Amino acid sequence: MDAKQLQDELFNFLKANHTQSYSAQTLTDGLRLSDANGFTQVVQALASLERTGQIREIDGSFQYDAKKEGYIGTFRSNVKGFGFVAIDGFDDDVFINPDNTALALNFDQVRVSLLTKGDATTGKGPEGRVEEIIEHQLDQVVGTFKLGSDYVGYIGTINVTDKKYATYQFLVADGGVNASDGEVVVATIQQYSTPVMPKHLTGVITEVIGYQDEPGVDIMAIVHQHKVPAVFPDEVMQQAEAISDHVLDSEWEGREDITDQPLVTIDSIESKDLDDAVVVWKKENGNFHLGVHIADVSHYVPEGSPLDLEAYNRGTSVYLTDRVIPMLPRNISNGIASLNPGVERLAMSAEMEFNPHGELVDYRLHQSVMKSHARMTYRAVNAIFDGDLETREEYVDLVPMFEDMKELHLILAKKRTDRGAIEFDAPEAQIIVDANGKPTDIQLRERGLSERMIESFMLAANETVARHFDHLEVPFLYRVHTTPDLDKTVRFFEFVKALGGKAQGDPNKIRPMDFQRIHDEFLGQPSEQMVSTMMLRSMQRAEYSDESLGHFGLGAKYYTHFTSPIRRYPDLTVHRLIKWYQQAGTGEEAQAKYRDQLAEIGRDTSMRERRAIDTERDTDAMKKTEFMEDKVGQEFDAVVNGVMKFGMFVSLENTVEGLIHTSNLTDDYYMYEEKHMALIGRRFHHIYQIGQPIRVKLIRVDKEQSSLDFVLVDAAAAPTTDIKVADDHRGSFGKNSRNHKHGSKDKPKQVRRHNDGKSFGAPNHRRKPDDERANANRKGRH
């Protein structure tokens, strides 16, 4: 039985026998799950039921809590006062009307009771009431301190940076760190909203970041807002500094010497943490040998040590506009663990053999000592492929191997395409800043053959490792990307048809190639990027899991993250698992060591990955907005990349995005036509849709909220339509795509490529489904 069926069976049994509690082992025996994984599956199902508030644990046993009806979920607030609660196992979020929120804040963990279950036939979702705030997600705020307050007992106020809390007033009590008027500060919340003061938060200042106009303060404010750890504790630095800067003789034991193989690293020119080296040669039988050799970070980060605990707390390196916040101290990430040229380094090796059809016919996973023979850049390898004579002469000894690499890459890429992997490019911007952090230019990153080639090799290694351990049927950590939700798929198909495209395929049995076919239909059209964006938004989010669920976007049955342990904790965990099973075998005793840890590691690292992405996007959005500050009044070519009831969102050629509010569409009264996702003028029937090229003028810039406002330059040039819209037409947006009688799920958000929560921002999911492309780009930003 699958995980959902198991949860349902356990819940129904415990509810029917609510006067008694049962141990996990008793429940496992009762279900006759006698195989090795049965107990683990039951424990995981019980943990999920406990997290959602459906059962409770009492001294190691589990019981249905008849006195505490309701469900545990995450509350998401709307500036209008209402909200929604996302609950595991529910197809739709539960609508909470403003009178039933219990003053919950955005992302609070709450217990809700259902008032109505909803009705799929009418499109009305479930409605509920917050019964209890279990945990506040917000425990600190970041903003600009203003000295003085109208409230007795408070020394000042903070203008909170986070837009989600813009309607709240933060009162600063005495007793914290002293700050001057106009400084950006961090404050801890001591008192949350009360019925008497429903829009107030109070607390004390705990840290001063600096004045708003000082270099770097704007980025560090975002870092603190997302609670990204930015300073290593002393004990962590002491442990890191005690590590040798070279491979010791004693560290060769049990490792294979591959220093004579012509391994090379291929990265962006800015990269300093070189964690993967590759080598390719043709075998006598016509097959290809591919070696992917990864820095053995786990050797230097003992499990449970201060260094390990801090890396786990960080989860990933965070790559910001002009800096990186590393997962590990720099003497490790840029030093002993970085595969710098000409020096010995410890590695975890995946050596694979592919036939000319791209089929894996053999492989080995082992520990090694390696030496990089060249520190190559994407630019140099692309030049070699382009026939640049000077570059080919400089690396004359390596050119034949690069040609073999190119041939193997093309074979592997075709193999992925044939199985239906989704492949498309999303434009990604590189923000150029001066010494003071002020943006001076925005350039589109070029992605050539060498970047795609390294991506192919990393994907191959990740799949090989995942396949190996899935076949062993031992506890392991996977990178999973599950099949898209049916409702989201149906909505995406409707969107494609509204643009005049063909949406072929069964939404109930959607395949990656169905999505790829849709994308290919729009290649070269103005709407291509928006189709890609909407496609990605219709998919599930990739995450880490102890279950091997495959990777939909790649069309891969097996997938994990093995190739970046310097900057991703899951990869570090995968290395530990490889070593452990090589050392201890795969028996029940060996499997027991990590079995109960991996689900939690998957959840925590997925959450910290999301934190890093949000921080990066907010930083990029803020810097893009700052870049546009001196361009008010200028005109730009743009493309409509989102249409909502209140306006349309536009994207410039440099990926900067902003809003044209309906109040600035003064030539007519515009109505939102949901089916076609368009704004249509009632009188002149001008129509604005996703993918439509337009000319705009910038009229307002708000760096603090990372928002830009535009107006149309020539509204009369817009095309007309015979589509009719009703005066009382109501649109919807969000997960439910249903209209609640109290309002839509959320205030519609801008599709902002690099901004997931600032101003009109919503995630664009600019990472392609395989994750490796974006990670290759991220790692080069130092």
Disulfide bonds with the S-S distance in Angstrom:
none
